[in-house]
Structures are given as C-alpha cells and as structure tokens.
C-alpha cells in the first residue's frame, strides 16, 4: 500500500530477495538495484531489474573499474566465480587506525587502486555482475556487518563451552543472530550473553 503510487523503486544496501523483485514487478514499477560496499562510498554498480528474471547488480558505474579474480589474483572468464575487486573515485583511503587491515583490503591491481570486496561474484555474458555470497563468514543483519567468527572465538572462551557456531536464521518473519554451542555442563545463557557483550557490539 505504501508503494502503490510509486513509479520507480530504487533499492540498495542489502541482499535483494527474489520475492521482493516478483512483488515489485507485479506492481508495474521501474525497479533499480544498486550495489557498493561501505568502502566504496557508496555505490559502484546499478542494474535495472524491471524485466529481469534474476537479481544482479548490473554494470560498474562511470569511472569505476572491476575485476573478478581467483585465489591467485588471476582474472577469470565470464561465468566463473571469484572475488570482486572494485576501483574508482569512491574507493576509501583505508580503515581508521587499522593499518594492517587497510594494507590487506586496499591494494594495487593492474595499475588500479582497488578494494578487495570479499564478495563472491561472476560476470554474466551481457557484462553485468552477479553477487553470489562471501569469501569469508561475514554476514549482514538489519544493515550491520557481522563477523560470525568473531562471535564464535569469544564464545569458546566462556567456561564450559567447547565448540560454537554463529549463524543468521529466519525465525518467523524475522532474521535472528543465533549461537549454537556444545558443552559437557549446563550453560547459563544470560551469563554467556553478558560475557559476549563485554567485548562485542550490541
């Protein structure tokens, strides 16, 4: 109802669900999808999805250059999956007070200063980019980036916990951050949550 008078719907910042695309297509609006990590400030790609059968992020915007590479940093052909590297005027200088992370993620590639996005992607035959997941176990939940490994590494420091796995699960109509663990003894989950909140963000 809120969108019934819209002629154009432009979205970005989160994974674009096929169900949303189908719903918007049924409304007869012009649909655009934008893509760009925070480190690109703010979009590097755009796609019109009005008549598309699947979600993609389109081609790079003007003045942006992109490469999809294998684990040895070789460019790979159309249809093959690799990591997306993004170069252009919006690429950040680096991370504040994190020189090692900056050196790892912001690199020179074929004469271009690029950001290693950590996103798995492939070129489509028409020159558009399809995002397929992550090279690491980083997830986004309600707009926040979450490193699942960071949660798991903290959880196993809690007394009694032997192994831990964090994941995002759909429960009802909402996504929730969940922690699964093994232990030989009963674990006070309120104490566990308090322990994790001492070093992890809310």
C-alpha positions as CSV (number, residue, x, y, z in Angstrom):
1,X,0.0,0.0,0.0
2,X,2.8,2.4,0.8
3,X,4.3,1.9,-2.6
4,X,1.1,1.9,-4.7
5,X,1.6,5.4,-6.1
6,X,5.4,5.0,-6.8
7,X,6.5,4.8,-10.4
8,X,10.2,4.0,-9.6
9,X,11.6,1.9,-6.8
10,X,15.4,2.2,-6.2
11,X,17.0,0.0,-3.5
12,X,20.4,-1.0,-2.3
13,X,22.4,-1.8,0.8
14,X,21.0,-5.3,1.4
15,X,20.6,-8.6,-0.5
16,X,17.7,-8.2,-2.9
17,X,15.3,-11.1,-2.4
18,X,13.6,-12.7,-5.5
19,X,10.3,-12.4,-3.6
20,X,10.7,-8.7,-3.4
21,X,11.6,-8.5,-7.1
22,X,8.5,-10.5,-8.0
23,X,6.2,-8.4,-5.9
24,X,7.5,-5.1,-7.4
25,X,7.3,-6.5,-10.9
26,X,3.7,-7.3,-10.3
27,X,3.1,-3.6,-9.4
28,X,4.4,-2.5,-12.8
29,X,7.0,-0.1,-11.4
30,X,10.5,0.6,-12.7
31,X,12.9,-1.3,-10.5
32,X,16.6,-0.4,-9.8
33,X,19.1,-2.3,-7.7
34,X,22.3,-0.6,-6.6
35,X,25.4,-2.2,-5.1
36,X,28.5,-0.9,-3.3
37,X,30.3,-1.8,-0.1
38,X,30.7,1.0,2.5
39,X,34.3,1.3,1.5
40,X,33.2,2.5,-2.0
41,X,31.2,5.5,-0.7
42,X,28.6,4.4,-1.7
43,X,27.6,2.7,-4.9
44,X,29.8,1.1,-7.7
45,X,27.1,-0.7,-9.7
46,X,23.5,-0.3,-10.8
47,X,21.0,-2.6,-12.5
48,X,17.5,-2.1,-13.8
49,X,15.5,-5.2,-12.7
50,X,12.2,-4.2,-14.2
51,X,12.1,-7.1,-16.6
52,X,14.8,-9.3,-15.2
53,X,14.3,-13.0,-14.3
54,X,17.0,-13.0,-11.6
55,X,18.7,-10.4,-9.4
56,X,22.1,-8.9,-10.4
57,X,23.9,-5.7,-9.6
58,X,24.4,-4.6,-13.2
59,X,27.5,-3.0,-14.7
60,X,30.0,-0.7,-13.0
61,X,29.1,3.0,-12.8
62,X,31.1,5.5,-14.9
63,X,34.7,5.9,-13.8
64,X,34.6,2.6,-11.9
65,X,36.6,-0.5,-12.9
66,X,36.0,-4.0,-11.6
67,X,37.9,-7.3,-11.8
68,X,36.8,-10.8,-10.7
69,X,39.8,-12.9,-9.7
70,X,40.6,-16.3,-8.4
71,X,42.5,-17.0,-5.2
72,X,45.8,-16.4,-7.0
73,X,44.6,-13.0,-8.2
74,X,44.2,-14.1,-11.8
75,X,41.3,-12.6,-13.7
76,X,38.8,-15.3,-14.5
77,X,36.4,-15.6,-17.5
78,X,32.7,-14.9,-17.8
79,X,30.6,-17.4,-15.8
80,X,33.4,-18.3,-13.3
81,X,33.1,-17.4,-9.6
82,X,35.8,-15.3,-7.9
83,X,36.4,-12.3,-5.6
84,X,35.2,-8.9,-6.8
85,X,37.8,-6.1,-6.8
86,X,36.5,-2.6,-7.2
87,X,38.4,0.5,-8.2
88,X,37.3,4.1,-8.8
89,X,36.9,7.6,-7.3
90,X,34.8,6.4,-4.4
91,X,37.3,3.9,-3.0
92,X,38.2,4.9,0.6
93,X,41.7,5.7,1.7
94,X,41.5,2.9,4.2
95,X,40.3,2.0,7.7
96,X,40.9,4.4,10.5
97,X,43.7,3.3,12.8
98,X,43.8,-0.2,11.2
99,X,46.9,-0.2,9.0
100,X,47.2,-3.9,8.6
101,X,43.6,-4.3,7.6
102,X,44.0,-1.4,5.2
103,X,47.0,-3.0,3.6
104,X,45.2,-6.3,3.2
105,X,41.9,-4.9,1.7
106,X,43.1,-1.9,-0.4
107,X,45.6,-3.0,-3.0
108,X,47.0,-2.1,-6.4
109,X,45.8,-4.4,-9.2
110,X,46.8,-3.8,-12.9
111,X,47.7,-0.2,-12.2
112,X,44.4,0.5,-10.3
113,X,44.0,1.1,-6.6
114,X,41.2,-1.4,-5.7
115,X,39.2,-2.6,-2.8
116,X,39.1,-6.3,-2.2
117,X,35.3,-6.6,-1.5
118,X,35.3,-10.1,-0.1
119,X,32.2,-10.7,-2.2
120,X,32.0,-13.8,-4.5
121,X,30.8,-12.7,-7.9
122,X,30.8,-13.7,-11.6
123,X,30.4,-11.8,-14.9
124,X,27.3,-12.6,-16.9
125,X,27.6,-12.8,-20.7
126,X,26.0,-9.3,-21.0
127,X,28.6,-7.6,-18.9
128,X,26.6,-7.5,-15.7
129,X,27.8,-8.7,-12.3
130,X,26.0,-11.3,-10.2
131,X,26.9,-11.4,-6.5
132,X,26.8,-14.9,-5.1
133,X,28.0,-14.7,-1.4
134,X,31.1,-14.0,0.6
135,X,34.7,-15.3,0.6
136,X,34.6,-15.2,4.4
137,X,31.9,-15.7,7.0
138,X,30.8,-12.1,7.3
139,X,27.0,-11.5,7.2
140,X,24.7,-8.5,7.2
141,X,21.8,-8.3,9.6
142,X,19.5,-5.3,9.5
143,X,22.2,-3.3,7.8
144,X,25.0,-4.2,10.2
145,X,28.1,-6.2,9.1
146,X,28.8,-9.1,11.5
147,X,31.8,-11.3,11.6
148,X,30.5,-14.6,12.7
149,X,34.0,-15.9,13.5
150,X,34.5,-13.1,16.0
151,X,31.4,-14.2,18.0
152,X,32.5,-17.9,17.8
153,X,36.0,-17.1,19.0
154,X,34.7,-15.1,22.0
155,X,32.0,-17.8,22.9
156,X,34.6,-20.6,23.2
157,X,36.4,-18.6,25.9
158,X,33.3,-18.9,28.1
159,X,33.6,-21.5,30.8
160,X,32.2,-24.9,29.7
161,X,31.8,-24.2,26.0
162,X,33.8,-26.5,23.8
163,X,32.7,-25.5,20.3
164,X,30.5,-22.7,19.0
165,X,28.9,-21.8,15.6
166,X,27.2,-18.5,14.9
167,X,24.7,-18.0,12.1
168,X,21.8,-15.9,10.9
169,X,18.5,-17.8,10.9
170,X,15.0,-17.0,9.8
171,X,12.6,-17.4,12.8
172,X,9.1,-16.5,11.9
173,X,9.2,-13.4,9.7
174,X,12.5,-12.0,11.2
175,X,16.2,-12.8,10.9
176,X,17.9,-13.5,14.1
177,X,21.6,-13.9,15.1
178,X,21.9,-17.3,16.7
179,X,24.7,-19.1,18.6
180,X,24.9,-22.9,18.7
181,X,27.4,-24.5,21.2
182,X,28.5,-27.8,22.7
183,X,29.2,-28.2,26.4
184,X,29.5,-31.0,29.0
185,X,27.7,-28.9,31.6
186,X,24.7,-26.6,31.8
187,X,25.4,-23.1,30.5
188,X,23.8,-20.1,32.0
189,X,22.8,-18.3,28.7
190,X,22.2,-15.0,30.4
191,X,25.7,-15.0,31.8
192,X,27.0,-16.1,28.3
193,X,25.2,-13.1,26.7
194,X,26.7,-10.8,29.4
195,X,30.1,-12.2,28.8
196,X,29.9,-11.7,25.0
197,X,28.5,-8.2,25.4
198,X,31.7,-7.1,27.3
199,X,33.7,-7.2,24.1
200,X,31.2,-7.4,21.2
201,X,28.8,-4.7,20.0
202,X,25.1,-4.9,20.9
